[in-house]
Amino acid sequence: MERSGLRYAAGILALAVAAIHVYWGFPRLVLYIQTGRVPDPRPLLFVGSAVLIVLGIARVLDGRNERAIYLAGIALMGTYIVGYGLWHTGLEHGGFWPWGPEPISHSDPAWQVLIDHMRTDELGVVSKLLEATLAGVLTLLYRHDDATDSGSDIPAIVRGE
């Protein structure tokens, strides 16, 4: 696949990841605002990070510092993936959060807990697959990005790259 095709694939994957996080987080965030309680920090973090993803896409389309944006996207996808695992194991489903629910501890090994959670969390599975794929595509773009022509002020997307 050409680099421009990878860029479009990354954009579509990034929009899908952002949409999933808004789909899951926005209704909960509205509920928390209405009740004045924040028992879980994830809705705010998910909606905020989805906005950052869309802003990152806009910056890439403008041809601005693409490598830094790719690197930030890789870090964010890693945070989503690792965060999912930590939330359901070490962080005991938000038991660390001062206003959160009672901690939910599992006696099984962490890998078993994650497999059990994934069996009942279809949206989580789709999200992790999209995030991992996006991280891979962004890594390819980061490693092979020579789109910025030092002599050109024209954004890469306009130049047809």
NORRA-V516180 format. One record per residue. SS is DSSP state (H for helix, E for strand, L for the rest). BURIAL is I if it has 16 or more other ideal C-beta (glycine too) atoms within 10 Angstrom, else O. D_FIRST is the distance of its C-alpha to the first C-alpha in Angstrom with 1 decimal. Layout:
ss | burial | d_first
SS | BURIAL | D_FIRST
SS | BURIAL | D_FIRST
//
This chain:
ss | burial | d_first
L | O | 0.0
L | O | 3.8
H | O | 6.5
H | O | 8.1
H | O | 6.0
H | I | 6.6
H | I | 10.0
H | O | 10.7
H | I | 9.9
H | I | 12.2
H | I | 14.7
H | O | 15.0
H | I | 15.4
H | I | 17.8
H | I | 19.8
H | I | 20.1
H | I | 21.4
H | I | 23.8
H | O | 25.0
H | I | 25.9
H | I | 27.8
H | I | 29.6
H | O | 30.4
H | I | 32.0
H | I | 33.5
H | O | 34.8
H | O | 37.5
H | I | 38.8
H | I | 38.9
H | O | 40.9
H | O | 43.3
H | I | 43.7
H | O | 44.6
H | O | 47.0
H | O | 48.7
L | O | 48.7
L | O | 47.5
L | I | 44.3
L | O | 44.4
L | I | 40.6
L | O | 38.6
H | I | 35.2
H | I | 35.3
H | O | 35.9
H | I | 33.2
H | I | 30.6
H | I | 31.4
H | O | 31.5
H | I | 28.2
H | I | 26.6
H | O | 28.0
H | O | 26.6
H | I | 23.1
H | O | 23.5
H | O | 25.0
H | I | 22.2
H | I | 19.7
H | O | 22.3
H | O | 22.5
H | I | 18.8
H | O | 19.0
L | O | 22.0
L | I | 20.2
L | O | 22.7
L | O | 22.2
H | I | 18.7
H | O | 18.9
H | O | 22.1
H | I | 20.7
H | I | 17.7
H | O | 20.4
H | I | 22.7
H | I | 20.2
H | I | 19.7
H | O | 23.5
H | I | 24.1
H | I | 21.9
H | O | 23.8
H | O | 27.0
H | I | 26.4
H | O | 25.7
H | O | 28.6
H | O | 30.8
H | I | 30.6
H | I | 31.8
H | O | 34.5
H | I | 35.7
H | I | 36.4
L | I | 37.9
L | O | 39.3
L | I | 39.8
H | I | 41.6
H | I | 40.1
H | I | 41.3
L | O | 44.6
L | O | 44.3
L | I | 44.2
L | O | 47.8
L | O | 47.8
L | I | 45.7
L | O | 46.8
L | O | 48.5
L | O | 46.2
L | O | 44.8
L | O | 44.9
L | O | 43.5
L | O | 45.3
L | O | 42.3
L | O | 39.9
H | O | 37.0
H | O | 34.4
H | O | 36.6
H | I | 37.1
H | I | 33.4
H | O | 32.8
H | O | 35.8
H | I | 34.5
H | O | 31.1
H | O | 33.0
H | O | 34.6
L | O | 32.0
H | O | 29.2
H | O | 28.0
H | I | 28.0
H | O | 25.8
H | O | 23.3
H | I | 23.4
H | I | 23.0
H | O | 20.0
H | I | 18.3
H | I | 19.5
H | O | 18.3
H | I | 14.7
H | I | 14.9
H | I | 16.4
H | O | 13.7
H | I | 10.9
H | I | 13.6
H | O | 14.4
H | I | 11.0
H | I | 11.4
H | I | 15.0
H | O | 14.7
L | O | 12.4
L | I | 13.7
L | O | 15.6
L | I | 15.3
L | I | 19.1
L | O | 20.8
L | O | 24.2
L | O | 26.0
L | O | 24.5
L | O | 25.8
L | O | 23.3
L | I | 20.9
H | I | 17.2
H | I | 16.4
H | O | 19.1
H | O | 18.0
L | O | 14.8
L | I | 12.6
//
